[in-house]
Amino acid sequence: MKALFVCTGNSCRSVMAEYLYNYLARRESLDQCHARSCGIAAQPSFQVPNFVKKVLAARGISDIQHTPQLVSRFLVEWADAVYPMTRSHLEVLQEMYPNHRDKMFLFLQKADMGAKDVEDPIGRSEEMYETCCRTIEQGVQGILNHVKSATNPRP
């Protein structure tokens, strides 16, 4: 399953989700799973904060090479599922790409973690980045569990 994670600037939340999804999918031999990320207000000049790199490195993901990119029709069409981090991101995406509404899901809700937003850690403490990353990691694992159960249904 091709997953597109979307946040505001594509430098924190969606980046963590993309890298965690790809890392965990490889670790679980889910070769059909691949993720990309983007933002609804991303600029290529945005820098991925060092705290993002640090919390991902603590999980075994150390080679973070990322340039923020703006959401595009190409990326939305590429994806099997689009996972915005907040309800407001979801609303913007549904308005921008109404023909693709059926594959847009609030990230934590799709991961069975409730219909809530992933709080933006930008400009906050390292602890906040860790909390955010932990939440995203649980959400990504929840989505991958859905993929596994769909590809390996129980008799």
N, CA and C atoms as a LAMMPS dump frame, in Angstrom:
ITEM: TIMESTEP
0
ITEM: NUMBER OF ATOMS
465
ITEM: BOX BOUNDS ff ff ff
-5.0000000000000000e+02 5.0000000000000000e+02
-5.0000000000000000e+02 5.0000000000000000e+02
-5.0000000000000000e+02 5.0000000000000000e+02
ITEM: ATOMS id mol type element x y z
1 1 1 N 0.83 -1.178 0
2 1 2 C 0 0 0
3 1 3 C 0.878 1.247 0
4 2 1 N 0.571 2.149 -0.89
5 2 2 C 1.298 3.412 -0.988
6 2 3 C 0.574 4.445 -0.13
7 3 1 N 1.276 4.939 0.884
8 3 2 C 0.692 5.88 1.847
9 3 3 C 1.316 7.257 1.675
10 4 1 N 0.472 8.279 1.702
11 4 2 C 0.93 9.667 1.657
12 4 3 C 0.543 10.32 2.977
13 5 1 N 1.549 10.788 3.715
14 5 2 C 1.327 11.465 4.988
15 5 3 C 1.444 12.965 4.762
16 6 1 N 0.483 13.715 5.329
17 6 2 C 0.397 15.149 5.068
18 6 3 C 0.312 15.923 6.376
19 7 1 N 1.14 16.961 6.482
20 7 2 C 1.024 17.9 7.603
21 7 3 C 1.101 19.318 7.028
22 8 1 N 1.55 20.252 7.814
23 8 2 C 1.573 21.642 7.349
24 8 3 C 2.815 21.932 6.514
25 9 1 N 3.993 21.859 7.143
26 9 2 C 5.224 22.253 6.468
27 9 3 C 6.066 21.124 5.923
28 10 1 N 5.651 19.881 6.149
29 10 2 C 6.399 18.704 5.7
30 10 3 C 7.837 18.712 6.195
31 11 1 N 7.975 19.08 7.48
32 11 2 C 9.311 19.039 8.068
33 11 3 C 9.348 18.26 9.386
34 12 1 N 8.19 17.963 9.98
35 12 2 C 8.168 17.245 11.267
36 12 3 C 7.273 16.009 11.215
37 13 1 N 5.971 16.204 11.424
38 13 2 C 5.05 15.078 11.599
39 13 3 C 5.001 14.148 10.39
40 14 1 N 4.764 14.686 9.218
41 14 2 C 4.641 13.821 8.042
42 14 3 C 5.974 13.169 7.691
43 15 1 N 7.072 13.848 7.988
44 15 2 C 8.4 13.268 7.754
45 15 3 C 8.605 12.069 8.685
46 16 1 N 8.274 12.243 9.966
47 16 2 C 8.401 11.129 10.908
48 16 3 C 7.542 9.957 10.449
49 17 1 N 6.32 10.231 10.022
50 17 2 C 5.422 9.17 9.578
51 17 3 C 5.975 8.451 8.349
52 18 1 N 6.459 9.205 7.381
53 18 2 C 7.022 8.607 6.171
54 18 3 C 8.187 7.685 6.499
55 19 1 N 9.138 8.176 7.267
56 19 2 C 10.325 7.382 7.573
57 19 3 C 9.986 6.181 8.45
58 20 1 N 9.105 6.357 9.417
59 20 2 C 8.699 5.234 10.265
60 20 3 C 7.94 4.181 9.463
61 21 1 N 7.045 4.599 8.592
62 21 2 C 6.275 3.665 7.767
63 21 3 C 7.216 2.832 6.897
64 22 1 N 8.124 3.494 6.202
65 22 2 C 9.051 2.77 5.326
66 22 3 C 9.957 1.837 6.124
67 23 1 N 10.445 2.289 7.26
68 23 2 C 11.333 1.488 8.11
69 23 3 C 10.599 0.267 8.663
70 24 1 N 9.427 0.484 9.253
71 24 2 C 8.683 -0.621 9.856
72 24 3 C 8.166 -1.596 8.795
73 25 1 N 7.757 -1.088 7.646
74 25 2 C 7.298 -1.973 6.563
75 25 3 C 8.43 -2.883 6.091
76 26 1 N 9.62 -2.327 5.939
77 26 2 C 10.779 -3.155 5.545
78 26 3 C 11.076 -4.198 6.61
79 27 1 N 11.07 -3.77 7.862
80 27 2 C 11.369 -4.67 8.976
81 27 3 C 10.365 -5.828 9.043
82 28 1 N 9.119 -5.554 8.646
83 28 2 C 8.074 -6.58 8.688
84 28 3 C 7.869 -7.264 7.33
85 29 1 N 8.796 -7.033 6.396
86 29 2 C 8.755 -7.634 5.054
87 29 3 C 7.466 -7.337 4.311
88 30 1 N 6.959 -6.138 4.479
89 30 2 C 5.775 -5.684 3.738
90 30 3 C 6.254 -4.909 2.514
91 31 1 N 6.722 -5.665 1.538
92 31 2 C 7.361 -5.069 0.365
93 31 3 C 6.431 -4.204 -0.468
94 32 1 N 5.124 -4.422 -0.355
95 32 2 C 4.159 -3.642 -1.122
96 32 3 C 3.902 -2.277 -0.495
97 33 1 N 4.464 -2.028 0.681
98 33 2 C 4.211 -0.777 1.407
99 33 3 C 5.331 0.228 1.173
100 34 1 N 4.926 1.422 0.811
101 34 2 C 5.882 2.518 0.623
102 34 3 C 5.171 3.827 0.95
103 35 1 N 5.915 4.748 1.547
104 35 2 C 5.317 6.033 1.928
105 35 3 C 6.091 7.201 1.352
106 36 1 N 5.357 8.272 1.178
107 36 2 C 5.906 9.588 0.851
108 36 3 C 5.219 10.574 1.783
109 37 1 N 5.692 11.814 1.767
110 37 2 C 5.059 12.84 2.6
111 37 3 C 5.096 14.179 1.89
112 38 1 N 4.229 15.078 2.361
113 38 2 C 4.153 16.419 1.808
114 38 3 C 3.428 17.313 2.808
115 39 1 N 3.323 18.59 2.475
116 39 2 C 2.644 19.534 3.352
117 39 3 C 1.723 20.452 2.575
118 40 1 N 0.716 20.956 3.263
119 40 2 C -0.225 21.857 2.592
120 40 3 C 0.324 23.281 2.485
121 41 1 N 1.419 23.56 3.223
122 41 2 C 2.068 24.875 3.14
123 41 3 C 3.587 24.715 3.154
124 42 1 N 4.071 23.646 2.553
125 42 2 C 5.506 23.336 2.581
126 42 3 C 6.309 24.252 1.659
127 43 1 N 7.531 24.495 2.066
128 43 2 C 8.492 25.249 1.268
129 43 3 C 9.793 24.448 1.242
130 44 1 N 10.414 24.285 0.085
131 44 2 C 11.666 23.528 0.015
132 44 3 C 12.782 24.092 0.904
133 45 1 N 12.663 25.349 1.287
134 45 2 C 13.695 25.957 2.136
135 45 3 C 13.537 25.589 3.611
136 46 1 N 12.405 24.992 3.988
137 46 2 C 12.231 24.562 5.38
138 46 3 C 13.282 23.507 5.7
139 47 1 N 13.786 23.537 6.907
140 47 2 C 14.754 22.546 7.373
141 47 3 C 14.064 21.531 8.265
142 48 1 N 14.452 20.272 8.151
143 48 2 C 13.965 19.263 9.082
144 48 3 C 14.674 19.529 10.408
145 49 1 N 13.92 19.772 11.481
146 49 2 C 14.543 20.079 12.77
147 49 3 C 15.427 18.937 13.274
148 50 1 N 16.493 19.299 13.961
149 50 2 C 17.409 18.297 14.516
150 50 3 C 16.705 17.341 15.461
151 51 1 N 15.683 17.819 16.18
152 51 2 C 14.956 16.928 17.086
153 51 3 C 14.237 15.818 16.314
154 52 1 N 13.774 16.096 15.111
155 52 2 C 13.156 15.051 14.281
156 52 3 C 14.2 13.985 13.979
157 53 1 N 15.362 14.419 13.566
158 53 2 C 16.443 13.477 13.254
159 53 3 C 16.841 12.681 14.492
160 54 1 N 16.859 13.336 15.632
161 54 2 C 17.269 12.677 16.873
162 54 3 C 16.27 11.601 17.308
163 55 1 N 14.972 11.911 17.273
164 55 2 C 13.985 10.92 17.713
165 55 3 C 13.893 9.748 16.726
166 56 1 N 14.113 10.009 15.446
167 56 2 C 14.134 8.918 14.475
168 56 3 C 15.397 8.074 14.632
169 57 1 N 16.526 8.715 14.879
170 57 2 C 17.779 7.977 15.089
171 57 3 C 17.669 7.042 16.287
172 58 1 N 16.952 7.464 17.307
173 58 2 C 16.756 6.617 18.487
174 58 3 C 15.974 5.354 18.142
175 59 1 N 15.305 5.359 17.006
176 59 2 C 14.53 4.2 16.556
177 59 3 C 15.232 3.45 15.428
178 60 1 N 16.492 3.79 15.179
179 60 2 C 17.271 3.086 14.17
180 60 3 C 17.209 3.683 12.784
181 61 1 N 16.643 4.881 12.656
182 61 2 C 16.523 5.541 11.355
183 61 3 C 17.454 6.751 11.366
184 62 1 N 18.593 6.61 10.705
185 62 2 C 19.593 7.668 10.858
186 62 3 C 19.884 8.477 9.605
187 63 1 N 19.537 7.993 8.448
188 63 2 C 19.885 8.714 7.222
189 63 3 C 18.678 9.501 6.72
190 64 1 N 18.435 10.65 7.328
191 64 2 C 17.283 11.479 6.964
192 64 3 C 17.721 12.484 5.896
193 65 1 N 17.295 12.224 4.678
194 65 2 C 17.549 13.127 3.559
195 65 3 C 16.179 13.564 3.056
196 66 1 N 15.768 14.768 3.428
197 66 2 C 14.407 15.171 3.089
198 66 3 C 14.349 16.651 2.744
199 67 1 N 13.677 16.937 1.646
200 67 2 C 13.36 18.31 1.259
201 67 3 C 11.845 18.44 1.272
202 68 1 N 11.304 19.346 2.079
203 68 2 C 9.856 19.504 2.136
204 68 3 C 9.262 19.793 0.756
205 69 1 N 8.092 19.193 0.525
206 69 2 C 7.401 19.414 -0.747
207 69 3 C 5.923 19.682 -0.497
208 70 1 N 5.385 20.496 -1.352
209 70 2 C 3.982 20.876 -1.302
210 70 3 C 3.124 19.733 -1.836
211 71 1 N 1.954 19.552 -1.249
212 71 2 C 1.018 18.555 -1.756
213 71 3 C 0.721 18.852 -3.217
214 72 1 N 0.535 17.791 -3.993
215 72 2 C 0.254 17.96 -5.422
216 72 3 C -0.719 16.885 -5.884
217 73 1 N -1.339 17.134 -6.991
218 73 2 C -2.242 16.137 -7.59
219 73 3 C -1.476 14.846 -7.865
220 74 1 N -0.251 14.962 -8.334
221 74 2 C 0.564 13.781 -8.617
222 74 3 C 0.704 12.906 -7.371
223 75 1 N 1.049 13.509 -6.231
224 75 2 C 1.228 12.727 -5.009
225 75 3 C -0.078 12.11 -4.532
226 76 1 N -1.162 12.863 -4.583
227 76 2 C -2.462 12.342 -4.157
228 76 3 C -2.883 11.187 -5.06
229 77 1 N -2.67 11.316 -6.359
230 77 2 C -3.026 10.239 -7.276
231 77 3 C -2.114 9.032 -7.108
232 78 1 N -0.847 9.25 -6.766
233 78 2 C 0.102 8.156 -6.533
234 78 3 C -0.336 7.278 -5.367
235 79 1 N -0.883 7.885 -4.339
236 79 2 C -1.179 7.189 -3.085
237 79 3 C -2.428 6.311 -3.175
238 80 1 N -2.359 5.191 -2.459
239 80 2 C -3.549 4.368 -2.233
240 80 3 C -4.369 4.942 -1.086
241 81 1 N -3.675 5.591 -0.147
242 81 2 C -4.328 6.215 1.007
243 81 3 C -3.572 7.484 1.382
244 82 1 N -4.327 8.51 1.758
245 82 2 C -3.758 9.799 2.16
246 82 3 C -4.116 10.011 3.624
247 83 1 N -3.09 10.263 4.449
248 83 2 C -3.262 10.386 5.894
249 83 3 C -2.849 11.768 6.393
250 84 1 N -3.773 12.71 6.446
251 84 2 C -3.463 14.015 7.037
252 84 3 C -3.371 13.893 8.559
253 85 1 N -2.532 14.738 9.153
254 85 2 C -2.282 14.694 10.586
255 85 3 C -3.37 15.366 11.414
256 86 1 N -4.159 16.265 10.792
257 86 2 C -5.202 16.975 11.539
258 86 3 C -6.492 17.035 10.725
259 87 1 N -7.577 17.316 11.421
260 87 2 C -8.866 17.486 10.741
261 87 3 C -8.802 18.656 9.756
262 88 1 N -8.1 19.725 10.135
263 88 2 C -8.025 20.876 9.218
264 88 3 C -7.244 20.521 7.956
265 89 1 N -6.199 19.701 8.078
266 89 2 C -5.485 19.237 6.879
267 89 3 C -6.425 18.403 6.008
268 90 1 N -7.204 17.535 6.65
269 90 2 C -8.15 16.701 5.916
270 90 3 C -9.151 17.553 5.143
271 91 1 N -9.682 18.582 5.79
272 91 2 C -10.65 19.46 5.128
273 91 3 C -10.043 20.172 3.926
274 92 1 N -8.816 20.655 4.081
275 92 2 C -8.136 21.334 2.97
276 92 3 C -7.938 20.372 1.808
277 93 1 N -7.464 19.162 2.116
278 93 2 C -7.223 18.172 1.063
279 93 3 C -8.511 17.772 0.348
280 94 1 N -9.586 17.597 1.108
281 94 2 C -10.861 17.222 0.504
282 94 3 C -11.385 18.33 -0.409
283 95 1 N -11.115 19.568 -0.037
284 95 2 C -11.529 20.687 -0.876
285 95 3 C -10.66 20.793 -2.131
286 96 1 N -9.359 20.555 -1.978
287 96 2 C -8.435 20.65 -3.112
288 96 3 C -8.608 19.504 -4.105
289 97 1 N -8.88 18.302 -3.58
290 97 2 C -8.933 17.099 -4.408
291 97 3 C -10.217 16.314 -4.131
292 98 1 N -11.379 16.88 -4.462
293 98 2 C -12.654 16.237 -4.115
294 98 3 C -12.84 14.858 -4.753
295 99 1 N -12.203 14.605 -5.877
296 99 2 C -12.345 13.309 -6.541
297 99 3 C -11.579 12.197 -5.828
298 100 1 N -10.793 12.552 -4.824
299 100 2 C -9.984 11.562 -4.101
300 100 3 C -10.372 11.465 -2.627
301 101 1 N -11.526 12.001 -2.277
302 101 2 C -11.986 12 -0.878
303 101 3 C -12.049 10.589 -0.289
304 102 1 N -12.382 9.62 -1.125
305 102 2 C -12.581 8.259 -0.63
306 102 3 C -11.302 7.595 -0.136
307 103 1 N -10.154 8.163 -0.429
308 103 2 C -8.909 7.572 0.065
309 103 3 C -8.189 8.483 1.067
310 104 1 N -8.916 9.448 1.615
311 104 2 C -8.368 10.365 2.619
312 104 3 C -8.918 10.013 3.992
313 105 1 N -8.007 9.815 4.942
314 105 2 C -8.394 9.39 6.285
315 105 3 C -7.596 10.153 7.333
316 106 1 N -8.255 10.637 8.358
317 106 2 C -7.541 11.247 9.47
318 106 3 C -6.599 10.199 10.043
319 107 1 N -5.326 10.518 10.119
320 107 2 C -4.264 9.561 10.452
321 107 3 C -4.565 8.727 11.696
322 108 1 N -4.743 9.358 12.844
323 108 2 C -4.922 8.595 14.08
324 108 3 C -6.239 7.823 14.088
325 109 1 N -7.252 8.35 13.437
326 109 2 C -8.524 7.644 13.38
327 109 3 C -8.376 6.346 12.589
328 110 1 N -7.677 6.403 11.481
329 110 2 C -7.477 5.205 10.66
330 110 3 C -6.632 4.171 11.394
331 111 1 N -5.806 4.636 12.318
332 111 2 C -4.951 3.735 13.105
333 111 3 C -5.655 3.242 14.372
334 112 1 N -6.957 3.498 14.47
335 112 2 C -7.763 3.091 15.627
336 112 3 C -7.304 3.747 16.928
337 113 1 N -6.869 4.999 16.831
338 113 2 C -6.401 5.737 18.007
339 113 3 C -7.31 6.929 18.315
340 114 1 N -8.472 6.972 17.704
341 114 2 C -9.411 8.051 17.961
342 114 3 C -9.356 9.138 16.91
343 115 1 N -10.441 9.897 16.83
344 115 2 C -10.555 10.977 15.844
345 115 3 C -9.925 12.24 16.404
346 116 1 N -8.611 12.194 16.575
347 116 2 C -7.903 13.351 17.134
348 116 3 C -6.726 13.716 16.243
349 117 1 N -6.255 14.939 16.449
350 117 2 C -5.135 15.464 15.67
351 117 3 C -3.804 15.069 16.291
352 118 1 N -2.768 15.023 15.455
353 118 2 C -1.393 14.884 15.936
354 118 3 C -0.871 16.303 16.128
355 119 1 N -0.546 16.633 17.351
356 119 2 C -0.101 17.983 17.686
357 119 3 C 1.244 18.3 17.044
358 120 1 N 1.377 19.514 16.542
359 120 2 C 2.601 19.956 15.876
360 120 3 C 3.684 20.272 16.903
361 121 1 N 4.854 19.626 16.814
362 121 2 C 5.917 19.884 17.78
363 121 3 C 6.844 21.048 17.403
364 122 1 N 6.649 21.633 16.231
365 122 2 C 7.597 22.63 15.716
366 122 3 C 7.852 23.729 16.742
367 123 1 N 9.136 23.981 16.968
368 123 2 C 9.553 25.035 17.886
369 123 3 C 9.399 24.702 19.352
370 124 1 N 9.104 23.448 19.665
371 124 2 C 8.88 23.059 21.053
372 124 3 C 10.047 22.219 21.568
373 125 1 N 9.894 21.667 22.728
374 125 2 C 10.975 20.941 23.397
375 125 3 C 11.252 19.585 22.747
376 126 1 N 12.421 19.053 23.05
377 126 2 C 12.775 17.717 22.574
378 126 3 C 11.772 16.69 23.098
379 127 1 N 11.307 16.876 24.304
380 127 2 C 10.316 15.968 24.89
381 127 3 C 9.032 15.944 24.056
382 128 1 N 8.637 17.104 23.558
383 128 2 C 7.432 17.17 22.717
384 128 3 C 7.647 16.414 21.409
385 129 1 N 8.838 16.523 20.831
386 129 2 C 9.141 15.772 19.611
387 129 3 C 9.085 14.274 19.883
388 130 1 N 9.619 13.864 21.032
389 130 2 C 9.589 12.447 21.399
390 130 3 C 8.155 11.97 21.58
391 131 1 N 7.334 12.751 22.244
392 131 2 C 5.926 12.394 22.442
393 131 3 C 5.214 12.289 21.098
394 132 1 N 5.454 13.247 20.231
395 132 2 C 4.852 13.253 18.902
396 132 3 C 5.304 12.028 18.102
397 133 1 N 6.574 11.729 18.142
398 133 2 C 7.115 10.593 17.398
399 133 3 C 6.539 9.283 17.929
400 134 1 N 6.403 9.172 19.221
401 134 2 C 5.831 7.959 19.821
402 134 3 C 4.392 7.767 19.338
403 135 1 N 3.628 8.854 19.321
404 135 2 C 2.243 8.793 18.835
405 135 3 C 2.201 8.383 17.368
406 136 1 N 3.048 8.981 16.558
407 136 2 C 3.093 8.671 15.127
408 136 3 C 3.535 7.23 14.908
409 137 1 N 4.507 6.772 15.675
410 137 2 C 4.97 5.39 15.558
411 137 3 C 3.829 4.407 15.854
412 138 1 N 3.059 4.672 16.893
413 138 2 C 1.912 3.818 17.219
414 138 3 C 0.874 3.853 16.095
415 139 1 N 0.653 5.05 15.547
416 139 2 C -0.297 5.18 14.448
417 139 3 C 0.146 4.438 13.203
418 140 1 N 1.407 4.572 12.865
419 140 2 C 1.953 3.865 11.696
420 140 3 C 1.837 2.357 11.902
421 141 1 N 2.167 1.887 13.097
422 141 2 C 2.062 0.453 13.373
423 141 3 C 0.622 -0.015 13.25
424 142 1 N -0.323 0.805 13.705
425 142 2 C -1.733 0.467 13.562
426 142 3 C -2.145 0.334 12.11
427 143 1 N -1.7 1.246 11.278
428 143 2 C -2.019 1.184 9.85
429 143 3 C -1.374 -0.041 9.211
430 144 1 N -0.127 -0.315 9.551
431 144 2 C 0.542 -1.503 9.006
432 144 3 C -0.14 -2.782 9.484
433 145 1 N -0.654 -2.793 10.693
434 145 2 C -1.393 -3.962 11.172
435 145 3 C -2.646 -4.194 10.325
436 146 1 N -3.315 -3.113 9.923
437 146 2 C -4.477 -3.234 9.025
438 146 3 C -4.045 -3.818 7.676
439 147 1 N -2.906 -3.354 7.174
440 147 2 C -2.398 -3.868 5.893
441 147 3 C -2.107 -5.36 6.018
442 148 1 N -1.445 -5.754 7.106
443 148 2 C -1.115 -7.173 7.306
444 148 3 C -2.377 -8.022 7.407
445 149 1 N -3.368 -7.558 8.138
446 149 2 C -4.585 -8.36 8.291
447 149 3 C -5.366 -8.432 6.983
448 150 1 N -5.271 -7.405 6.148
449 150 2 C -5.963 -7.424 4.855
450 150 3 C -5.264 -8.374 3.866
451 151 1 N -3.943 -8.503 3.985
452 151 2 C -3.2 -9.369 3.065
453 151 3 C -3.107 -10.793 3.582
454 152 1 N -3.317 -10.993 4.889
455 152 2 C -3.266 -12.332 5.488
456 152 3 C -4.518 -12.562 6.334
457 153 1 N -5.69 -12.629 5.701
458 153 2 C -6.915 -12.801 6.489
459 153 3 C -6.906 -14.143 7.226
460 154 1 N -7.483 -14.107 8.402
461 154 2 C -7.57 -15.335 9.204
462 154 3 C -8.69 -16.205 8.667
463 155 1 N -8.493 -17.532 8.724
464 155 2 C -9.545 -18.439 8.217
465 155 3 C -10.783 -18.408 9.083
